[in-house]
Amino acid sequence: MALNKVMLIGNVGGDPEVRYLEPNNTQNQSRVASFRLATTERYRDRNNELREVTEWHNIVVWGRNAEVVEKYVRKGATLYIEGSIRSRSFDGKDGQKHFVTEIRTDNLQILSKRQDAPAAPAQPSQPAPAPQPIDLGAGADDDFPF
């Protein structure tokens, strides 16, 4: 079992950025999405006052999951994420070496209700089907304790 696996539930801090590694190839494997996820811990301190601590995580999603993020995830959406912690460094435009810690996503689930997630494509509204009567049969009323 790898020690760098994480599970997070949090809210997306801004609309995801989606890039294609090969501009002329929109296949799933060449797609990468990135965004920030906020997780908040709530607890009571010694004085019984409610405290909140919010952490921000850099999330990177590849392939098929990146396609889902591109289509359905927007700022404010609540997500469940499983992945692994990855650290990397790069030289910035300022000549300084920068270090970044990211969560590379293996599994992603959207927890927001459809109407809460503004990225969900509009579905044509369908009238709700009429409720169907339930046939309880003869004597079925006797089975209910009320």
Secondary structure by P-SEA (a helix, b strand, c coil): cccccbbbbbbbcccbbbbbccccccccccbbbbbbbbbbbbbbccccbbbbbbbbbbbbbccaaaaaaaccccccccbbbbbbbbbbcccccccbbbbbbbbbccbbbbccccccccccccccccccccbbbbcccccccccccc
